Amino acid sequence: MPPAPRSPLRLGILGSGKGSNFRAIADAISMGALDAEVCIVISDVEGAGILALARERKLRAEFVAPGKFKTKLEPEAEARLVALLREAGVDLVVLAGWMRMIKAPLLEAFPRKIINIHPSLLPAFPGLEAWRQALAAGAHETGCTVHYVDSGMDTGEVIAQSRVPVFPSDTPEELHARIQIAEHKLYPAVIGEFAKREL
Ligand code: GRF
């Protein structure tokens, strides 16, 4: 018989921004819709909204100083991140608006246990402000993608996607807001699938 899934699934959340995806995940847990537990929230931005949201919920919230690089962590910072996630007993690392590339130490510490949400239908529009890219390309449809994280930028294997229409009158802000509504449903649902199986 296969081993039973660990219940609840222990999440480590990494984010650099306002944290609306984290909030959607935490709300799904509070409502009993998601059998998981947020064990730690980590940010590379000291004043990030995601840390304030975590503290409001009395969850462990940690700032990790990123060091001198803009697009990745310094090796010492990445080692600290791995240590914090391990110490918290995390099963699944959930990137929720994390703005830096993930390197070998973290990828090797959590193989196929790091996921990300990206605001486009990958492989279309990887990188920054994907909703602006979709508008500039004249796309009629875009959406969001949950994928495994690898060493590339938004290149890991796709797990699930949700589609969103693009309207001719859309501003970038309106389109991003519509994509985020889809993100807030998709991410807790995908994490729920992980919670049902042994990691
Ligand atoms: C989301 O649009 C997500 O797709 C992207 O970063 C944004 C994070 O938003 N990776 P939030 O901090 O969860 O509100």
Boltz pocket constraint, residues with backbone or C-beta under 6 A from the ligand:
constraints:
  - pocket:
      binder: B
      contacts: [[A, 15], [A, 16], [A, 17], [A, 18], [A, 19], [A, 20], [A, 21], [A, 22], [A, 95], [A, 96], [A, 97], [A, 98], [A, 117], [A, 118], [A, 119], [A, 144], [A, 180], [A, 183]]
      max_distance: 6.0
